[in-house]
Amino acid sequence: MEPPPEIDPRHRLGLAGEAVAERHLTSVGLRVVARRFRTRWGEVDLVACEGDLVVFVEVKSRSTTSFATPGEAVTRAKQRRLARAAQAFLTRAGWSERACRFDVVEVVAENGRARVRHIRDAFRPDV
C-alpha cells in the first residue's frame, strides 16, 4: 500500500485558515451550518447563520501580506461564482426567501500566530 500523497502546503494553509475562521465566527456569535459547500459554479468555504440571516463566508489565508491583503484575491469573477454557489445553497436548503450577506475572513499566519480580519458585508454580488 502506498503512503498518501503529501498535502500541498498551500492547501494545508487554506484548511488551517478555514478552521481559524470558523472559530472566530463562532466566537462572535455566528453558527456555522456548512463547510466547503461545492457546486459546479464554485465553492463556498463556510456558511453561517446570524439569527435568520444567512452569511456566506470566503476565507482567504496567506503566510504574508507582502504583496497584497488576502481579501484582494476576491475578484469580481470570484464574487459572481460565490453568488451562484450561494443561490444553489439557498435553493437546496429551502431558504430562498432568507436574507443573506457575503463576508470575507482574512487569515494571515506569520511567526506561528494567526491574525484574523473579518470583513462583514464585504461585497454585494451583481449577478
Secondary structure, 3 states (H helix, E strand, C coil): CCCCCCCCHHHHHHHHHHHHHHHHHHHCCCEEEEEEEEECCEEEEEEEEECCEEEEEEEEEECCCCCCCHHHHCCHHHHHHHHHHHHHHHHHHCCCCCCEEEEEEEEEEECCEEEEEEEEEEECCCC
